[in-house]
Amino acid sequence: MGKSKGVRVTITLECTTCRQGVEEQERGPGIFRYTSTKNRRNSPSRLECSKFCPNCNRHTVFKEIK
């Protein structure tokens, strides 16, 4: 048998720009989220990466949420 890939967990990435604008809007497009996986053992910290947000129509920083 081969080596297993290890413990990988599913994470949710949320747009930081959309989250800030929710309090200001009465009714808007909402908060955009991506799902991905990461290796729990090698990265205990929260993940941050730049991805495209269709609500903001540009690349923004996405942070991992619980």
C-alpha atoms as a printed R data frame, in Angstrom:
   type eleno elety resid chain resno       x      y      z
1  ATOM     1    CA   MET     A     1   0.000  0.000  0.000
2  ATOM     2    CA   GLY     A     2   1.116  3.544 -0.748
3  ATOM     3    CA   LYS     A     3   1.392  6.467  1.541
4  ATOM     4    CA   SER     A     4  -1.817  8.326  2.259
5  ATOM     5    CA   LYS     A     5  -2.075 12.045  1.596
6  ATOM     6    CA   GLY     A     6  -2.471 12.830  5.299
7  ATOM     7    CA   VAL     A     7  -5.200 14.689  7.111
8  ATOM     8    CA   ARG     A     8  -6.785 17.242  4.768
9  ATOM     9    CA   VAL     A     9  -9.622 19.440  5.957
10 ATOM    10    CA   THR     A    10 -12.179 21.422  3.988
11 ATOM    11    CA   ILE     A    11 -11.969 25.171  4.595
12 ATOM    12    CA   THR     A    12 -14.118 28.139  3.550
13 ATOM    13    CA   LEU     A    13 -12.538 31.314  2.184
14 ATOM    14    CA   GLU     A    14 -14.554 34.539  2.517
15 ATOM    15    CA   CYS     A    15 -14.058 37.865  0.708
16 ATOM    16    CA   THR     A    16 -12.887 40.538  3.156
17 ATOM    17    CA   THR     A    17 -14.184 43.436  1.026
18 ATOM    18    CA   CYS     A    18 -17.736 42.048  0.790
19 ATOM    19    CA   ARG     A    19 -17.801 41.430  4.543
20 ATOM    20    CA   GLN     A    20 -17.017 45.102  5.302
21 ATOM    21    CA   GLY     A    21 -19.770 46.369  2.980
22 ATOM    22    CA   VAL     A    22 -22.603 44.264  4.475
23 ATOM    23    CA   GLU     A    23 -23.335 46.709  7.326
24 ATOM    24    CA   GLU     A    24 -23.656 49.651  4.896
25 ATOM    25    CA   GLN     A    25 -26.066 47.976  2.448
26 ATOM    26    CA   GLU     A    26 -29.744 47.356  3.050
27 ATOM    27    CA   ARG     A    27 -30.002 44.666  0.402
28 ATOM    28    CA   GLY     A    28 -27.025 43.630 -1.710
29 ATOM    29    CA   PRO     A    29 -25.331 40.731 -3.452
30 ATOM    30    CA   GLY     A    30 -24.077 39.248 -0.158
31 ATOM    31    CA   ILE     A    31 -20.704 37.762  0.753
32 ATOM    32    CA   PHE     A    32 -18.888 35.588 -1.771
33 ATOM    33    CA   ARG     A    33 -17.166 32.400 -0.536
34 ATOM    34    CA   TYR     A    34 -14.890 29.706 -1.976
35 ATOM    35    CA   THR     A    35 -14.270 26.227 -0.562
36 ATOM    36    CA   SER     A    36 -10.903 24.511 -0.657
37 ATOM    37    CA   THR     A    37  -8.805 21.985  1.267
38 ATOM    38    CA   LYS     A    38  -5.595 22.312  3.226
39 ATOM    39    CA   ASN     A    39  -3.254 20.099  5.196
40 ATOM    40    CA   ARG     A    40  -4.080 20.581  8.880
41 ATOM    41    CA   ARG     A    41  -0.740 19.350 10.235
42 ATOM    42    CA   ASN     A    42   1.510 21.606  8.119
43 ATOM    43    CA   SER     A    43  -0.541 24.809  8.337
44 ATOM    44    CA   PRO     A    44  -2.168 25.515 11.709
45 ATOM    45    CA   SER     A    45  -2.609 29.236 10.905
46 ATOM    46    CA   ARG     A    46  -5.495 30.765  8.953
47 ATOM    47    CA   LEU     A    47  -5.042 30.887  5.186
48 ATOM    48    CA   GLU     A    48  -5.132 34.173  3.215
49 ATOM    49    CA   CYS     A    49  -4.991 34.373 -0.570
50 ATOM    50    CA   SER     A    50  -5.975 36.654 -3.435
51 ATOM    51    CA   LYS     A    51  -8.890 35.436 -5.559
52 ATOM    52    CA   PHE     A    52 -11.470 36.937 -7.902
53 ATOM    53    CA   CYS     A    53 -14.708 38.106 -6.298
54 ATOM    54    CA   PRO     A    54 -17.624 38.424 -8.763
55 ATOM    55    CA   ASN     A    55 -19.539 40.701 -6.343
56 ATOM    56    CA   CYS     A    56 -16.661 43.225 -6.159
57 ATOM    57    CA   ASN     A    57 -15.669 42.486 -9.788
58 ATOM    58    CA   ARG     A    58 -11.935 42.427 -8.935
59 ATOM    59    CA   HIS     A    59  -9.254 40.416 -7.145
60 ATOM    60    CA   THR     A    60  -9.489 40.780 -3.359
61 ATOM    61    CA   VAL     A    61  -8.039 39.110 -0.275
62 ATOM    62    CA   PHE     A    62  -9.929 36.043  0.906
63 ATOM    63    CA   LYS     A    63  -9.466 34.829  4.495
64 ATOM    64    CA   GLU     A    64 -10.251 31.459  5.995
65 ATOM    65    CA   ILE     A    65 -13.283 31.348  8.287
66 ATOM    66    CA   LYS     A    66 -14.442 28.626 10.677
